[in-house]
């Protein structure tokens, strides 16, 4: 990972490398995935999904959050992912949709039930 200006700290570089190489996270970064996917939310506004993957007839939504995972996920984040899931369900009506938050510190992947 090239960083000629030195803008990424060593700790952030380690977290990023762990995320990109961790086997549990691979389908979010594989050939069936896309970054920054714009979708129309239920209220008509546009939302941007950080990572979207369709693997084995299942849709996976990934949202990045900085910091350490909290004991309880804030309701705003849960609602954000529920809105993404509603939007994606219209595109893939026959596929189950699973939502995740990837907390950058740790890093830690957390599934959010919708």
PyMOL commands that set and color helices and strands:
alter all, ss='L'
color gray80, all
select helices_A, chain A and resi 10-21+23-29+75-91
alter helices_A, ss='H'
color red, helices_A
select strands_A, chain A and resi 33-40+46-55+58-65+96-103+108-112
alter strands_A, ss='S'
color yellow, strands_A
deselect
rebuild
show_as cartoon
